[in-house]
Amino acid sequence: MRIPPAFQIHSNPRLKPAAWIHELGHLLGLVNAGVPMTEPHEDDAHPHHDANENENCVTPWSHESGDLATFIEKRLNAGKTSLDVFDQACKDDMAAFAGGAIPPTDP
């Protein structure tokens, strides 16, 4: 069984939940992995990962390649402690797929 890189590189147990959430994004089919995108936001160089490198989303490639700790640190330093870690593009995709609405991402 292949262990995703996000789980191989983090020894800090506090980082594991974010790694799981990143992988959950894949399982949900986000970023062109089954759930259609309402607007293009897939990283051309890293399929099924978000091209938007921002502090509001856990799906960019950098989080799988080791920057997950930096992502969490930026969120905590900005006072964001919720698990609201999918950006608006991912939320829009989920809402369109489910036929409902998902609240906007934290400002």
C-alpha positions in Angstrom: 0.0 0.0 0.0 1.4 3.4 -1.0 1.5 5.9 1.9 0.9 9.5 0.7 3.9 11.8 1.2 1.8 14.0 3.5 1.8 11.2 6.0 5.4 10.2 5.6 7.0 13.5 6.4 5.2 14.7 9.5 6.2 13.4 12.9 4.3 16.0 14.8 0.9 14.5 15.7 -0.7 18.0 15.7 -0.1 18.1 11.9 -1.7 14.8 11.1 -5.3 16.1 11.1 -4.4 18.6 8.4 -2.7 15.9 6.3 -5.9 13.8 6.7 -8.0 16.8 5.6 -5.7 17.2 2.5 -6.2 13.6 1.6 -9.9 13.9 2.4 -10.1 16.5 -0.4 -8.8 13.9 -2.8 -11.3 11.3 -1.5 -14.1 13.8 -2.0 -13.1 14.3 -5.6 -12.1 17.9 -5.2 -9.9 19.7 -7.8 -11.0 17.8 -10.9 -10.8 14.4 -9.3 -14.5 13.5 -9.8 -16.3 16.7 -8.7 -16.5 19.0 -11.7 -14.9 22.4 -11.2 -17.2 25.5 -11.5 -14.2 27.6 -12.3 -10.7 26.3 -13.3 -8.4 26.1 -10.3 -6.4 23.0 -10.9 -2.6 23.3 -10.8 -1.5 22.2 -14.3 1.9 20.9 -13.0 0.2 18.9 -10.2 -3.1 17.3 -11.2 -5.9 17.2 -8.6 -4.2 20.0 -6.5 -5.3 23.6 -6.2 -3.4 26.2 -8.1 -4.3 28.8 -5.5 -1.5 28.9 -3.0 -3.3 30.8 -0.2 -3.8 30.4 3.5 -7.5 29.4 3.0 -7.0 26.1 1.3 -5.5 22.7 2.2 -5.5 21.3 -1.4 -2.4 22.8 -3.1 0.5 20.5 -4.0 2.8 22.2 -1.5 0.8 20.7 1.3 1.5 17.2 0.1 5.2 18.0 -0.5 6.0 19.4 3.0 4.5 22.9 3.4 1.6 21.7 5.5 3.2 22.9 8.7 3.7 26.4 7.2 0.0 26.4 6.1 -1.1 25.6 9.7 1.3 28.1 11.2 0.0 30.9 8.9 -3.6 30.1 9.8 -2.9 30.0 13.5 -1.0 33.3 13.4 -3.9 34.9 11.6 -6.2 33.7 14.4 -7.9 31.1 12.3 -8.5 28.0 14.4 -11.4 26.4 12.6 -11.2 23.4 10.3 -12.7 25.6 7.5 -9.7 24.7 5.3 -11.2 24.5 1.8 -11.1 27.7 -0.2 -14.1 29.2 -1.9 -13.3 27.5 -5.3 -13.5 24.0 -3.6 -16.6 25.0 -1.7 -18.3 26.3 -4.9 -17.4 22.9 -6.6 -18.9 21.0 -3.7 -22.0 23.1 -3.6 -22.6 22.8 -7.3 -22.1 19.1 -7.2 -24.4 18.7 -4.2 -27.0 21.2 -5.5 -26.8 23.3 -2.3 -24.8 26.1 -0.7 -21.7 26.1 1.5 -20.9 29.1 3.7 -18.1 31.3 2.5 -14.5 30.8 3.7 -13.3 32.8 6.7 -12.0 36.3 5.6 
